[in-house]
Amino acid sequence: MIRAPLVVTVTPNPSVDWTLEIPTLVRGAVHRITGQHQEPSGKGVNITRALTSNEVASLAVLFIGGPEGAELELLLQAVVLEPVMSASCVAL
């Protein structure tokens, strides 16, 4: 059986990008946002999102934890990524 190659990406520092939309940018003016959205990010996450959207098998490996990690996990699931996650902290 021939298996499709799998690309594995590692994102040691994943993030949540928050984009605010404005209709125009005018120097010195007050700007009001007209929209906003959040998306999972980080170099490996971005590569896996691009690969999977082009039907290339890819697996995102990243480290998440805490409330921000829970938010990131929900955002990843919304874009149909199943990351390998590890969340552990050691207090010294």
Secondary structure as GFF3:
##gff-version 3
##sequence-region A 1 92
A	DSSP	beta_strand	7	11	.	.	.	ID=ss1
A	DSSP	beta_strand	15	21	.	.	.	ID=ss2
A	DSSP	beta_strand	35	41	.	.	.	ID=ss3
A	DSSP	alpha_helix	43	53	.	.	.	ID=ss4
A	DSSP	beta_strand	58	63	.	.	.	ID=ss5
A	DSSP	alpha_helix	66	78	.	.	.	ID=ss6
A	DSSP	beta_strand	84	86	.	.	.	ID=ss7
###
